[in-house]
């Protein structure tokens, strides 16, 4: 696959990711089962009168998108592609609550209009004045991966030079209560830095937004390029996943020995983390491994945060102690393999190569 350069990236998460500086230099540790984003001052991108009408997820998306474009030095992208599994949950909850309380009478349309999944992409384009291609993928655990795939295809066919692609999701009181009933989250608060060694089922809820300015031309701030992307849905057993990874590496002219760092989506759920254990033991037994979900929490598009973190690691040529899980990474990071799965069904692989 031809390299797709990450010329700029922006992230808003439960960590101090919107302020710049070294990766995880100001680590935020939590002891709870639900993480919320650390919001920057949105007034630098959004008019004050508009901010009060925007839901959190829209502000997160707009902020991350602007951070990405600013780093890339791109004023206007040729396409905007967004991935989200849940969309604007807060506005959806507001509209449904009013519909019940007001017995479906005298309903204001604002919350309904802003509850659709493509609200974030639309709002970014409105604020930028961008009339180009705009698409939103709502494919659960593959939402971000498919937005990234769409961006890659558009760039390769030559219909765009700079593509803004990202993934985002939010957690609300309603959604957290519902998902807790399904057993997705821990029943008791847990320290985030101890999450990956938890012996119980369930993980911690998270949210965030990460956007990337992608191009086939290397920019001034590009440190890495996406050189491989693949997804696997509902594998029958661990062997199928291992075989898929081996073929993925072969297709990208790599072997497991070429990978300098394995970045996984371990989330502290003893059942879900078993897959990462099997993969690491079979293909990367002596490789350094890092993780990211104890920093951002679990949500369907958390891979976007993982890719943002991998890109920052490549730029700084260092793996922060807070992200390291096993072993010591080499001094020179040339290839990072990001492997994530969502609830054991949506498996994705992203290969990042240093420029």
C-alpha positions as MATLAB code, in Angstrom:
seq = 'XXXXXXXXXXXXXXXXXXXXXXXXXXXXXXXXXXXXXXXXXXXXXXXXXXXXXXXXXXXXXXXXXXXXXXXXXXXXXXXXXXXXXXXXXXXXXXXXXXXXXXXXXXXXXXXXXXXXXXXXXXXXXXXXXXXXXXXXXXXXXXXXXXXXXXXXXXXXXXXXXXXXXXXXXXXXXXXXXXXXXXXXXXXXXXXXXXXXXXXXXXXXXXXXXXXXXXXXXXXXXXXXXXXXXXXXXXXXXXXXXXXXXXXXXXXXXXXXXXXXXXXXXXXXXXXXXXXXXXXXXXXXXXXXXXXXXXXXXXXXXXXXXXXXXXXXXXXXXXXXXXXXXXXXXXXXXXXXXXXXXXXXXXXXXXXXXXX';
ca = [
       0.000    0.000    0.000;
       1.272    3.469   -0.876;
       2.053    5.525    2.237;
      -0.665    7.886    3.437;
       1.087   10.600    5.413;
      -0.361   11.959    8.658;
       0.477   15.647    8.185;
      -1.505   16.774   11.196;
      -3.429   15.261   14.092;
      -5.665   16.552   16.859;
      -7.161   14.795   19.843;
      -9.502   15.608   22.706;
      -9.627   12.865   25.321;
      -9.635   12.189   29.087;
      -5.919   13.088   28.973;
      -4.261   16.483   28.365;
      -4.043   15.859   24.631;
      -5.269   19.212   23.301;
      -2.598   21.400   24.902;
       0.478   20.174   23.014;
       3.754   19.264   24.679;
       5.224   15.804   25.139;
       2.914   12.820   25.034;
       1.385   12.098   28.483;
       3.710   14.618   30.140;
       0.765   15.643   32.344;
      -0.743   12.236   32.986;
      -4.250   12.195   34.428;
      -4.984    9.216   36.634;
      -8.536    8.299   37.594;
     -10.228    5.944   40.024;
     -13.663    5.496   38.507;
     -15.523    3.410   35.959;
     -16.278    6.284   33.570;
     -13.868    8.793   32.007;
     -14.833   12.179   30.560;
     -12.838   14.355   28.192;
     -10.607   17.198   29.338;
     -12.121   20.011   27.315;
      -9.957   22.855   25.980;
     -11.205   26.423   25.491;
     -13.501   25.968   22.499;
     -13.884   29.716   22.021;
     -10.657   29.702   19.991;
     -12.529   27.847   17.238;
     -16.229   28.439   17.831;
     -18.202   31.641   18.293;
     -19.509   32.066   21.851;
     -23.119   32.288   20.660;
     -22.783   28.953   18.869;
     -21.018   27.147   21.702;
     -24.020   27.221   24.005;
     -26.154   25.469   21.370;
     -23.632   22.724   20.696;
     -23.522   19.373   22.436;
     -20.255   18.099   23.893;
     -19.520   15.634   21.116;
     -19.897   18.319   18.438;
     -17.502   20.606   20.291;
     -15.066   17.715   20.734;
     -15.146   16.955   17.018;
     -14.766   20.566   15.936;
     -11.876   21.086   18.365;
      -9.984   17.948   17.303;
     -10.523   18.725   13.615;
      -9.164   22.255   13.987;
      -6.141   21.037   15.953;
      -5.366   18.603   13.135;
      -5.708   21.190   10.370;
      -3.630   23.728   12.291;
      -0.780   21.255   12.769;
      -0.852   20.348    9.079;
      -1.011   23.980    8.000;
      -4.103   23.249    5.883;
      -6.846   25.879    5.853;
      -9.382   23.938    3.788;
      -9.525   20.134    3.383;
     -10.716   18.522    0.148;
     -12.889   16.055    2.041;
     -14.234   15.550    5.571;
     -14.862   11.977    6.729;
     -16.140   11.115   10.193;
     -16.630    7.829   11.990;
     -18.945    7.476   14.989;
     -20.860    4.538   16.437;
     -23.193    6.406   18.764;
     -23.489    9.856   17.180;
     -24.855   12.710   19.254;
     -26.213   10.731   22.189;
     -26.765   13.725   24.448;
     -29.065   15.506   21.980;
     -30.852   12.235   21.267;
     -31.530   11.829   24.992;
     -32.755   15.420   25.295;
     -35.186   15.007   22.401;
     -36.577   11.661   23.602;
     -36.986   12.958   27.164;
     -38.911   16.011   25.966;
     -41.026   13.846   23.677;
     -42.116   11.725   26.656;
     -42.489   14.540   29.190;
     -44.394   16.801   26.792;
     -46.495   13.943   25.406;
     -45.157   14.576   21.901;
     -46.519   18.129   21.823;
     -44.723   21.491   21.327;
     -41.387   19.881   20.592;
     -38.521   22.099   19.461;
     -36.701   20.659   16.430;
     -33.197   21.742   17.500;
     -32.345   18.680   19.597;
     -33.710   16.359   16.901;
     -31.743   18.079   14.113;
     -28.550   17.902   16.154;
     -29.080   14.264   17.196;
     -28.145   12.755   13.823;
     -24.812   10.984   13.397;
     -23.551   13.328   10.673;
     -24.040   16.460   12.787;
     -20.339   16.641   13.668;
     -19.104   16.374   10.095;
     -21.711   18.882    8.981;
     -20.791   21.354   11.702;
     -17.081   21.127   10.853;
     -17.846   21.876    7.202;
     -20.130   24.801    8.116;
     -17.511   26.413   10.351;
     -14.786   25.924    7.735;
     -16.976   26.882    4.816;
     -16.057   23.589    3.144;
     -18.429   22.419    0.384;
     -16.382   19.366   -0.569;
     -17.086   15.651   -0.047;
     -18.505   15.009    3.414;
     -19.375   11.552    4.707;
     -20.033    9.861    8.056;
     -19.586    6.149    8.758;
     -21.737    4.533   11.441;
     -20.398    0.986   11.573;
     -20.101    0.325   15.289;
     -16.575   -0.885   16.094;
     -15.417   -0.273   12.508;
     -16.698    3.315   12.248;
     -13.269    4.953   12.417;
     -11.527    2.246   10.403;
     -14.015    2.677    7.556;
     -13.640    6.450    7.598;
      -9.875    5.941    7.358;
     -10.323    3.443    4.517;
     -12.559    5.875    2.640;
      -9.939    8.620    3.047;
      -7.228    6.310    1.696;
      -9.312    5.393   -1.364;
     -10.141    9.027   -2.136;
      -6.492   10.024   -1.903;
      -5.361    7.121   -4.088;
      -7.859    7.879   -6.834;
      -6.596   11.465   -6.887;
      -9.896   13.222   -6.208;
      -8.509   14.937   -3.090;
      -5.140   16.216   -1.916;
      -5.846   16.750    1.794;
      -8.473   14.678    3.614;
      -9.664   15.312    7.168;
     -10.660   11.980    8.731;
     -11.458   11.109   12.321;
     -13.431    9.146   14.849;
     -15.392   10.215   17.916;
     -17.952    9.048   20.462;
     -19.351   10.310   23.745;
     -20.719    8.671   26.874;
     -23.835   10.043   28.585;
     -25.695    9.141   31.758;
     -28.344    7.293   29.735;
     -25.919    5.307   27.580;
     -23.659    4.498   30.528;
     -26.581    3.114   32.532;
     -27.778    0.990   29.603;
     -24.342   -0.407   28.723;
     -23.637   -1.120   32.397;
     -26.664   -3.423   32.440;
     -25.043   -5.412   29.622;
     -21.996   -6.000   31.807;
     -19.598   -3.942   29.701;
     -18.174   -1.931   32.591;
     -16.656   -2.625   35.988;
     -19.068   -2.750   38.903;
     -16.679   -0.840   41.165;
     -14.272    2.064   40.533;
     -10.784    1.034   39.487;
      -7.520    2.946   39.220;
      -6.757    3.538   35.562;
      -3.059    2.730   35.916;
      -3.991   -0.637   37.462;
      -6.773   -1.416   34.969;
      -4.767   -3.647   32.623;
      -3.928   -6.037   35.453;
      -7.524   -6.334   36.634;
      -8.659   -9.949   37.212;
     -12.377   -9.215   36.701;
     -14.772   -8.812   33.795;
     -15.758   -5.434   32.422;
     -13.788   -2.312   31.590;
     -14.153    1.466   32.038;
     -16.256    3.719   29.836;
     -14.537    6.408   27.817;
     -15.055    9.022   25.136;
     -13.032   11.242   22.860;
     -12.386   12.617   19.387;
      -9.311   12.325   17.175;
      -8.872   13.723   13.657;
      -6.087   13.365   11.109;
      -5.134   15.442    8.076;
      -4.051   12.866    5.527;
      -2.273   13.240    2.210;
      -0.138   11.300   -0.259;
       2.346   14.175   -0.061;
       4.557   14.423    3.004;
       4.004   17.603    5.012;
       6.455   19.542    7.174;
       5.143   17.994   10.400;
       4.621   14.428    9.157;
       6.363   11.851   11.340;
       4.582    8.713   10.183;
       2.467    7.269    7.419;
      -0.330    4.711    7.389;
       1.011    1.873    5.247;
      -1.535   -0.820    6.053;
      -5.152   -1.168    7.171;
      -7.324   -4.246    7.602;
     -10.428   -5.364    9.486;
     -11.767   -8.751   10.541;
     -15.352   -9.326   11.688;
     -16.362  -12.055   14.136;
     -13.439  -14.498   13.854;
     -14.269  -18.044   14.906;
     -11.210  -18.470   17.136;
      -7.806  -17.046   18.050;
      -6.066  -18.931   15.255;
      -8.094  -17.055   12.650;
      -6.953  -13.730   14.096;
      -3.320  -14.840   14.214;
      -3.494  -16.050   10.611;
      -5.102  -12.769    9.545;
      -2.292  -10.764   11.163;
       0.376  -12.894    9.484;
      -1.242  -12.398    6.067;
      -1.680   -8.675    6.751;
       2.022   -8.315    7.474;
       2.949  -10.370    4.388;
       0.719   -8.198    2.201;
       2.616   -5.171    3.484;
       6.059   -6.746    2.974;
       6.639   -7.269    6.703;
       7.224  -10.016    9.191;
       6.550   -9.960   12.937;
      10.291   -9.314   13.430;
       9.956   -5.995   11.552;
       7.506   -4.601   14.108;
       9.237   -2.399   16.676;
       6.181   -1.864   18.891;
       2.864   -3.633   19.275;
       0.148   -1.205   20.397;
      -2.933   -3.041   21.636;
      -6.405   -2.136   22.819;
      -6.224   -4.029   26.123;
      -9.034   -2.722   28.316;
      -8.799   -4.622   31.608;
     -11.623   -7.067   30.827;
     -10.154  -10.475   31.623;
     -12.194  -12.130   28.862;
     -11.481   -9.615   26.097;
      -7.795   -9.253   26.904;
      -7.280  -12.976   26.376;
      -7.183  -12.385   22.613;
      -4.307   -9.921   22.968;
      -2.443  -12.439   25.121;
      -2.811  -15.126   22.447;
      -1.637  -12.832   19.646;
       1.327  -11.494   21.592;
       2.432  -14.977   22.667;
       2.130  -16.439   19.166;
       3.624  -13.645   17.044;
       5.332  -11.081   19.280;
       6.646  -12.922   22.370;
       9.770  -10.790   22.728;
       8.391   -7.519   21.374;
       7.644   -4.430   23.392;
       3.925   -3.857   23.866;
       2.045   -0.678   24.752;
      -1.647   -0.044   25.411;
      -3.963    2.935   25.302;
      -7.470    2.176   26.614;
      -6.513    2.620   30.273;
      -5.839    6.241   29.262;
      -8.981    6.979   27.232;
     -11.488    4.332   28.285;
     -13.392    1.918   26.055;
     -15.647    3.127   23.238;
     -16.251    1.951   19.647;
     -13.948    4.492   17.979;
     -11.127    4.308   20.557;
      -8.837    3.152   17.728;
      -8.690    6.809   16.656;
      -7.099    7.681   19.998;
      -4.741    4.714   19.586;
      -3.642    5.910   16.147;
      -3.158    9.444   17.459;
      -0.984    8.103   20.280;
       1.015    5.878   17.920;
       1.652    8.857   15.651;
       2.880   10.919   18.599;
       5.149    8.097   19.725;
       6.628    7.995   16.241;
       7.149   11.762   16.247;
       8.863   11.721   19.661;
      10.579    8.351   19.079;
       9.669    7.324   22.607;
       7.062    5.255   24.432;
       5.823    6.959   27.644;
       6.058    4.835   30.774;
       2.315    5.299   31.336;
       1.562    3.590   28.003;
       4.137    0.783   28.212;
       2.727   -2.646   29.071;
       5.509   -5.140   28.407;
       9.183   -4.950   27.485;
      11.268   -2.007   26.356;
      10.835   -0.442   22.951;
      13.916    0.062   20.761;
      15.467    3.508   20.575;
      14.408    3.804   16.955;
      10.727    3.232   16.167;
      10.280    2.405   12.478;
       7.084    0.369   12.449;
       4.200    0.285   14.931;
       1.381   -2.240   14.594;
      -1.888   -1.095   16.158;
      -4.168   -4.035   16.924;
      -7.553   -3.439   18.491;
     -10.801   -5.308   18.866;
     -14.159   -4.068   20.110;
     -16.107   -6.566   22.240;
     -14.365   -9.458   20.536;
     -16.228   -8.987   17.254;
     -14.638   -6.025   15.429;
     -10.895   -6.598   14.928;
      -8.711   -4.025   13.182;
      -5.049   -3.652   12.216;
      -3.257   -0.407   11.310;
       0.399   -0.380   10.302;
       2.248    2.858   10.952;
       5.662    3.451    9.374;
       8.098    6.236   10.178;
       8.666    8.779    7.424;
];
